[in-house]
């Protein structure tokens, strides 16, 4: 995709979602870290319900470590994959206390050193909690960016690198949220609302499939 087309897409995304922000509820970098770990293959709405209870008494690494893994699993059971998530949260909490003085590290590579924290989780915390420049590629970002043609990649890692090449660095973290909002509201996984999408004129996916698309909820007479 050429720079002019990419600029048009990004400008329209910014116009559509000027107030795009994280859906996860948190009050500290630590709460955000835990919420992002819980959000893997789970809705933000479910995570917020779980953390609204969990964080009442366990919203720091020190208080989290007063729980056994079995006790933590009871709190987060409904988020799915609760066994692994509980183990990761407790391991990361222990790392934060023992290696970083009880505070979530603000550097990207230090975040990635925490147990259970991969590239996507580190990117989210680095960008959202500490204002760093990063693009976290979740399922929405991966799907939408590759459909639009901002990326042509088979993995989240390659998608992230390609997006960094085409999106101005100052917009990395904002573009992450724009793409998520568009994926949730328009560019759905199973039935993308391409006909009513204001980006269809620049979208590679629409150009390839336009003949097969009909407005959602409408049929031909």
SERO-4910 file (N, C-alpha, C, O; in steps of 0.05 Angstrom, whole numbers):
BEGIN
 pado doro    nc1    nc2    nc3   cac1   cac2   cac3    cc1    cc2    cc3    oc1    oc2    oc3
  Unk    A     17    -24      0      0      0      0     17     25      0     37     26     15
  Unk    A     10     45    -16     25     69    -18     19     87      6     -1     84     20
  Unk    A     37    106     11     34    123     34      9    141     34     -3    146     55
  Unk    A      1    149     10    -23    166      8    -48    151     17    -65    162     31
  Unk    A    -50    126      7    -74    110     15    -73    104     45    -94    106     58
  Unk    A    -50     97     55    -48     92     84    -55    117    100    -69    114    121
  Unk    A    -47    140     91    -53    165    105    -83    170    105    -95    179    124
  Unk    A    -97    164     82   -126    167     80   -140    149    100   -159    157    114
  Unk    A   -131    124    102   -143    105    121   -139    114    149   -158    113    165
  Unk    A   -115    121    157   -110    130    184   -125    155    191   -135    158    214
  Unk    A   -127    173    172   -143    198    177   -172    192    182   -185    205    199
  Unk    A   -183    173    167   -211    166    170   -216    151    196   -236    156    210
  Unk    A   -197    134    204   -200    120    229   -199    139    252   -214    137    272
  Unk    A   -181    159    250   -180    180    271   -206    196    273   -215    203    294
  Unk    A   -218    202    249   -243    216    249   -265    200    261   -282    211    276
  Unk    A   -266    174    255   -287    156    265   -285    152    295   -306    151    309
  Unk    A   -261    149    305   -257    141    333   -238    161    348   -217    152    357
  Unk    A   -246    186    350   -227    205    362   -223    200    392   -203    208    403
  Unk    A   -242    187    405   -240    182    433   -234    153    440   -239    144    463
  Unk    A   -223    139    421   -217    111    425   -198    107    449   -178    121    450
  Unk    A   -204     89    467   -188     84    490   -191     55    499   -209     41    490
  Unk    A   -174     46    517   -177     18    526   -203     13    540   -214     30    554
  Unk    A   -214    -10    535   -240    -18    547   -235    -30    575   -253    -31    592
  Unk    A   -211    -40    580   -204    -52    606   -203    -30    627   -193     -8    622
  Unk    A   -214    -36    650   -215    -17    672   -192    -22    691   -187    -44    700
  Unk    A   -178     -1    698   -154     -4    715   -148     23    729   -156     44    719
  Unk    A   -133     22    751   -125     46    765    -95     49    769    -86     67    782
  Unk    A    -80     30    759    -51     30    762    -39     12    741    -53     -4    729
  Unk    A    -13     16    736      0     -2    716     -2    -31    724     -5    -49    706
  Unk    A     -2    -37    750     -4    -65    758    -32    -76    752    -34    -99    741
  Unk    A    -53    -61    757    -80    -70    751    -83    -74    721    -95    -93    712
  Unk    A    -71    -56    705    -72    -60    676    -58    -85    667    -68   -100    651
  Unk    A    -35    -90    678    -20   -114    672    -36   -139    677    -38   -157    660
  Unk    A    -48   -141    700    -64   -164    707    -88   -167    689    -95   -189    680
  Unk    A   -101   -144    683   -125   -145    666   -118   -154    638   -133   -169    625
  Unk    A    -95   -145    627    -87   -154    600    -80   -184    600    -88   -197    581
  Unk    A    -68   -194    620    -63   -223    622    -89   -238    622    -91   -258    608
  Unk    A   -108   -228    637   -135   -241    638   -150   -239    612   -167   -256    607
  Unk    A   -144   -219    596   -160   -214    572   -154   -233    548   -169   -233    529
  Unk    A   -133   -249    551   -127   -268    529   -150   -287    524   -159   -301    542
  Unk    A   -161   -286    500   -184   -303    492   -208   -300    511   -222   -319    518
  Unk    A   -212   -275    520   -234   -269    538   -243   -240    532   -226   -224    525
  Unk    A   -268   -234    535   -278   -207    529   -270   -188    551   -267   -195    574
  Unk    A   -266   -163    543   -259   -142    562   -282   -139    583   -276   -133    606
  Unk    A   -306   -142    575   -329   -140    593   -327   -160    615   -332   -154    639
  Unk    A   -320   -185    608   -318   -206    629   -294   -200    647   -296   -203    671
  Unk    A   -272   -191    636   -248   -184    652   -255   -162    672   -248   -164    695
  Unk    A   -270   -142    663   -277   -120    681   -294   -130    704   -292   -120    726
  Unk    A   -312   -148    699   -329   -159    720   -312   -174    740   -316   -172    765
  Unk    A   -293   -190    731   -275   -205    748   -257   -187    765   -254   -191    789
  Unk    A   -245   -168    751   -225   -150    766   -240   -131    785   -227   -123    805
  Unk    A   -265   -125    780   -279   -108    799   -282   -120    826   -284   -107    846
  Unk    A   -281   -147    827   -281   -162    852   -253   -167    862   -246   -163    885
  Unk    A   -236   -177    843   -209   -184    851   -193   -161    862   -179   -164    882
  Unk    A   -196   -138    849   -179   -115    857   -188   -101    883   -175    -82    892
  Unk    A   -211   -109    894   -219    -96    919   -199   -101    941   -195    -84    958
  Unk    A   -187   -125    941   -167   -132    962   -140   -140    950   -121   -142    965
  Unk    A   -138   -144    924   -114   -155    912   -106   -139    887   -108   -149    865
  Unk    A    -99   -114    892    -93    -96    869    -64    -87    869    -57    -68    855
  Unk    A    -47   -100    884    -18    -95    883     -4   -123    882    -16   -143    889
  Unk    A     21   -123    872     35   -149    872     37   -162    900     37   -186    903
  Unk    A     41   -144    919     44   -155    947     18   -168    957     19   -190    968
  Unk    A     -4   -155    952    -30   -167    962    -38   -191    944    -51   -209    954
  Unk    A    -31   -190    919    -37   -213    901    -22   -238    911    -33   -260    909
  Unk    A      2   -234    921     19   -257    930      9   -269    956     20   -289    965
  Unk    A    -11   -257    969    -22   -269    993    -42   -291    985    -50   -307   1002
  Unk    A    -48   -293    959    -66   -314    949    -50   -338    940    -28   -335    930
  Unk    A    -61   -361    945    -50   -385    933    -60   -386    904    -78   -372    896
  Unk    A    -47   -403    887    -57   -405    860    -86   -415    859   -101   -405    843
  Unk    A    -92   -433    876   -120   -444    877   -140   -422    884   -161   -420    872
  Unk    A   -132   -405    903   -150   -383    910   -154   -363    888   -176   -353    882
  Unk    A   -132   -356    874   -133   -338    852   -150   -350    829   -165   -335    816
  Unk    A   -147   -375    824   -163   -388    803   -193   -386    808   -208   -384    789
  Unk    A   -201   -386    833   -229   -383    839   -240   -355    831   -262   -353    821
  Unk    A   -223   -335    834   -230   -308    826   -233   -306    795   -252   -294    786
  Unk    A   -215   -318    781   -212   -313    752   -223   -336    735   -219   -336    711
  Unk    A   -237   -355    747   -246   -379    733   -261   -372    708   -257   -385    687
  Unk    A   -279   -352    708   -296   -346    686   -282   -334    662   -293   -330    641
  Unk    A   -256   -326    666   -241   -314    644   -229   -335    625   -218   -329    604
  Unk    A   -231   -361    633   -220   -382    617   -190   -385    621   -176   -366    629
  Unk    A   -180   -408    615   -151   -414    618   -141   -405    645   -118   -395    647
  Unk    A   -157   -408    665   -152   -397    691   -127   -408    705   -114   -394    720
  Unk    A   -121   -433    699    -97   -445    712    -72   -431    703    -56   -423    719
  Unk    A    -68   -429    676    -44   -415    666    -44   -386    673    -23   -375    680
  Unk    A    -67   -373    671    -68   -344    677    -61   -339    706    -47   -319    713
  Unk    A    -71   -355    724    -65   -352    753    -35   -355    758    -22   -340    773
  Unk    A    -23   -376    745      6   -381    748     22   -357    737     41   -349    750
  Unk    A     14   -346    714     28   -323    703     26   -298    720     45   -284    725
  Unk    A      2   -293    731     -2   -269    748     15   -271    773     27   -251    781
  Unk    A     15   -294    786     31   -297    810     61   -296    804     76   -284    820
  Unk    A     69   -308    782     98   -307    775    107   -279    769    128   -270    777
  Unk    A     90   -264    753     97   -237    747     97   -219    772    114   -202    774
  Unk    A     78   -224    790     77   -209    815    102   -213    831    113   -195    843
  Unk    A    111   -238    832    135   -245    847    160   -231    834    177   -221    848
  Unk    A    161   -231    807    183   -217    794    183   -188    800    204   -176    805
  Unk    A    159   -176    800    157   -147    805    167   -140    833    181   -120    837
  Unk    A    160   -157    853    168   -152    880    198   -157    883    212   -141    896
  Unk    A    208   -179    873    236   -187    877    256   -172    860    279   -168    868
  Unk    A    248   -165    835    267   -154    816    264   -124    812    283   -110    804
  Unk    A    240   -113    817    234    -85    810    223    -69    833    209    -49    829
  Unk    A    228    -78    858    220    -62    881    191    -58    885    182    -39    898
  Unk    A    175    -76    874    146    -75    878    131    -58    858    107    -55    860
  Unk    A    146    -46    838    133    -29    818    136    -41    791    157    -52    784
  Unk    A    114    -40    775    115    -50    748    136    -34    732    135    -10    732
  Unk    A    155    -47    720    176    -33    705    164    -18    681    144    -27    669
  Unk    A    175      5    675    165     22    653    179     18    627    171     29    606
  Unk    A    201      2    627    215     -3    602    204    -28    588    197    -48    601
  Unk    A    203    -27    562    191    -49    546    205    -75    551    191    -95    556
  Unk    A    231    -76    549    245   -102    552    243   -112    581    242   -137    585
  Unk    A    242    -95    600    238   -104    628    210   -116    631    207   -135    645
  Unk    A    190   -104    618    163   -115    619    163   -143    607    151   -162    619
  Unk    A    177   -147    585    178   -173    572    193   -194    589    189   -218    584
  Unk    A    209   -185    608    223   -204    625    205   -216    646    213   -236    659
  Unk    A    182   -204    651    164   -214    671    152   -241    662    145   -244    638
  Unk    A    148   -259    680    137   -285    673    109   -281    662     92   -267    673
  Unk    A    104   -295    639     77   -294    627     71   -269    611     49   -266    601
  Unk    A     91   -251    608     87   -227    592    101   -229    565    125   -229    564
  Unk    A     85   -231    544     96   -232    517     95   -205    504     91   -184    517
  Unk    A    100   -204    478    102   -179    463     77   -163    464     78   -138    469
  Unk    A     54   -175    460     29   -160    460     23   -148    487     16   -124    488
  Unk    A     25   -163    508     20   -153    535     39   -130    542     31   -110    553
  Unk    A     64   -134    536     84   -113    541     78    -88    526     80    -66    537
  Unk    A     70    -91    501     63    -68    484     40    -52    496     41    -27    497
  Unk    A     19    -66    505     -5    -53    516      3    -37    541     -4    -14    544
  Unk    A     17    -50    560     24    -37    585     43    -14    580     40      8    591
  Unk    A     63    -18    562     82      3    556     69     27    544     75     50    551
  Unk    A     50     23    525     37     45    512     16     58    529     15     83    531
  Unk    A     -1     42    542    -24     53    556    -16     64    584    -24     86    591
  Unk    A     -1     48    599      6     57    626     29     77    627     29     94    645
  Unk    A     47     75    608     71     92    609     75    111    586     95    125    584
  Unk    A     55    111    567     56    130    545     78    124    524     85    142    509
  Unk    A     87     99    523    107     92    504     96     88    476     71     85    473
  Unk    A    113     88    456    105     84    429    105     54    422    127     42    421
  Unk    A     82     42    418     81     14    413     54      7    399     34     21    404
  Unk    A     54    -14    384     29    -24    371     25    -52    380     40    -70    373
  Unk    A      5    -56    396     -2    -83    405    -21    -96    385    -42    -85    379
  Unk    A    -14   -119    375    -30   -132    354    -46   -155    367    -36   -177    371
  Unk    A    -72   -149    372    -90   -170    381   -105   -180    357    -98   -173    334
  Unk    A   -126   -196    361   -141   -207    338   -154   -186    321   -154   -189    296
  Unk    A   -164   -165    333   -177   -143    318   -157   -129    301   -161   -124    277
  Unk    A   -135   -121    313   -114   -106    298   -103   -123    275    -99   -113    253
  Unk    A    -98   -148    281    -88   -167    260   -107   -169    237    -99   -166    214
  Unk    A   -133   -173    243   -153   -177    222   -157   -152    206   -156   -152    181
  Unk    A   -162   -129    219   -169   -105    205   -146    -94    189   -150    -86    166
  Unk    A   -122    -94    200    -99    -82    186    -92    -98    161    -85    -87    141
  Unk    A    -96   -125    162    -90   -141    139   -112   -140    119   -107   -142     95
  Unk    A   -137   -137    127   -159   -133    108   -156   -107     93   -159   -106     69
  Unk    A   -151    -86    108   -148    -59     96   -125    -58     76   -125    -44     56
  Unk    A   -103    -73     83    -79    -72     67    -57    -56     79    -36    -51     67
  Unk    A    -61    -47    104    -40    -34    119    -17    -53    125      6    -45    128
  Unk    A    -24    -78    125     -4   -100    129    -11   -123    111    -34   -126    102
  Unk    A      9   -139    105      5   -164     90     22   -185    104     44   -192     94
  Unk    A     12   -195    126     28   -212    143     13   -236    153    -12   -235    155
  Unk    A     27   -257    159     14   -282    167     15   -286    198      3   -305    208
  Unk    A     29   -268    212     32   -270    241     28   -243    254     33   -223    241
  Unk    A     21   -242    279     19   -216    294     46   -202    294     47   -177    292
  Unk    A     68   -217    297     94   -205    299    101   -190    273    111   -168    274
  Unk    A     96   -203    250    102   -191    225     83   -167    219     91   -147    208
  Unk    A     58   -170    228     39   -148    225     48   -124    240     47   -102    230
  Unk    A     58   -128    265     68   -106    281     90    -91    267     90    -67    266
  Unk    A    109   -106    256    132    -93    243    123    -77    218    133    -56    213
  Unk    A    105    -89    203     95    -75    179     79    -50    186     82    -29    172
  Unk    A     63    -51    207     48    -27    216     67     -5    225     62     18    220
  Unk    A     88    -13    238    108      7    248    121     22    224    129     45    227
  Unk    A    123      8    202    136     19    179    118     39    164    128     58    151
  Unk    A     92     36    166     73     52    151     58     73    167     48     92    156
  Unk    A     58     69    194     44     88    212     64    105    226     84     95    236
  Unk    A     60    132    226     78    149    240     81    141    270     61    134    282
  Unk    A    105    143    281    110    133    308     92    147    328     83    134    347
  Unk    A     86    172    325     69    186    344     41    175    345     27    180    364
  Unk    A     33    160    324      6    150    323      4    120    329    -17    108    328
  Unk    A     27    107    336     27     78    340      6     69    360    -11     53    354
  Unk    A      7     80    384    -12     71    405    -40     79    399    -59     64    406
  Unk    A    -44    103    387    -71    111    380    -83     94    358   -106     87    358
  Unk    A    -66     87    338    -76     70    316    -84     43    325   -102     31    315
  Unk    A    -70     33    346    -78      8    358   -107      8    367   -122    -11    361
  Unk    A   -115     30    380   -143     32    390   -162     37    367   -185     27    367
  Unk    A   -154     53    347   -171     58    324   -178     31    310   -201     27    303
  Unk    A   -158     15    306   -163    -11    292   -180    -30    308   -196    -44    297
  Unk    A   -176    -29    335   -193    -46    352   -222    -37    350   -240    -54    348
  Unk    A   -227    -11    352   -254     -1    351   -267     -8    324   -291    -16    323
  Unk    A   -252     -6    302   -263    -12    276   -270    -42    274   -289    -50    261
  Unk    A   -253    -58    286   -258    -87    285   -282    -95    301   -297   -113    294
  Unk    A   -287    -81    323   -310    -87    340   -336    -76    328   -358    -88    331
  Unk    A   -335    -53    315   -359    -40    307   -367    -44    277   -390    -43    270
  Unk    A   -347    -49    260   -353    -51    232   -340    -76    219   -354    -93    207
  Unk    A   -314    -79    222   -300   -101    208   -300   -126    225   -279   -136    234
  Unk    A   -324   -137    229   -327   -161    245   -313   -185    233   -309   -186    208
  Unk    A   -307   -204    249   -293   -228    240   -310   -244    220   -300   -251    198
  Unk    A   -335   -250    226   -351   -267    209   -367   -252    188   -369   -261    166
  Unk    A   -379   -229    196   -396   -214    177   -388   -185    177   -402   -168    188
  Unk    A   -366   -178    164   -357   -150    163   -378   -134    148   -388   -142    127
  Unk    A   -384   -110    159   -404    -93    147   -391    -75    126   -390    -51    128
  Unk    A   -380    -88    106   -364    -74     85   -381    -53     70   -371    -31     64
  Unk    A   -406    -59     63   -422    -41     47   -425    -14     61   -426      6     47
  Unk    A   -428    -14     87   -432     11    102   -406     22    114   -406     41    129
  Unk    A   -383     11    106   -357     20    117   -347     43    101   -346     42     76
  Unk    A   -339     64    114   -329     88    101   -301     85     90   -290    103     77
  Unk    A   -289     62     96   -261     57     87   -261     38     63   -240     31     53
  Unk    A   -284     30     53   -285     10     32   -271     19      6   -261      3    -10
  Unk    A   -270     46      1   -257     55    -23   -227     51    -23   -215     50    -45
  Unk    A   -215     48      0   -186     42      2   -180     14     11   -157      7     13
  Unk    A   -201     -2     17   -197    -28     29   -191    -50      8   -207    -54    -11
  Unk    A   -169    -64     12   -162    -86     -7   -181   -109     -5   -188   -122    -25
  Unk    A   -191   -115     19   -209   -138     23   -236   -132      8   -246   -150     -5
  Unk    A   -246   -107     10   -271   -100     -3   -267   -101    -33   -285   -110    -48
  Unk    A   -244    -92    -43   -239    -92    -72   -240   -121    -83   -248   -125   -106
  Unk    A   -231   -140    -67   -231   -168    -76   -258   -182    -74   -264   -201    -88
  Unk    A   -274   -173    -55   -299   -188    -48   -324   -172    -53   -346   -182    -47
  Unk    A   -323   -148    -64   -346   -130    -67   -369   -144    -81   -392   -139    -74
  Unk    A   -364   -159   -101   -385   -172   -117   -401   -191   -101   -424   -197   -108
  Unk    A   -390   -202    -79   -404   -221    -63   -418   -209    -39   -431   -223    -24
  Unk    A   -415   -183    -35   -425   -171    -11   -452   -158    -15   -458   -147    -37
  Unk    A   -469   -159      5   -495   -145      5   -498   -130     32   -486   -139     52
  Unk    A   -512   -109     33   -516    -95     58   -527   -113     79   -546   -129     74
  Unk    A   -517   -112    103   -526   -130    125   -555   -123    131   -563   -100    134
  Unk    A   -571   -144    133   -600   -140    140   -617   -134    116   -641   -130    119
  Unk    A   -605   -133     92   -621   -127     68   -619   -149     48   -599   -163     46
  Unk    A   -640   -153     33   -640   -173     11   -650   -160    -14   -664   -140    -14
  Unk    A   -642   -171    -36   -651   -161    -62   -680   -167    -66   -690   -188    -57
  Unk    A   -695   -149    -79   -723   -154    -85   -725   -173   -110   -747   -179   -118
***
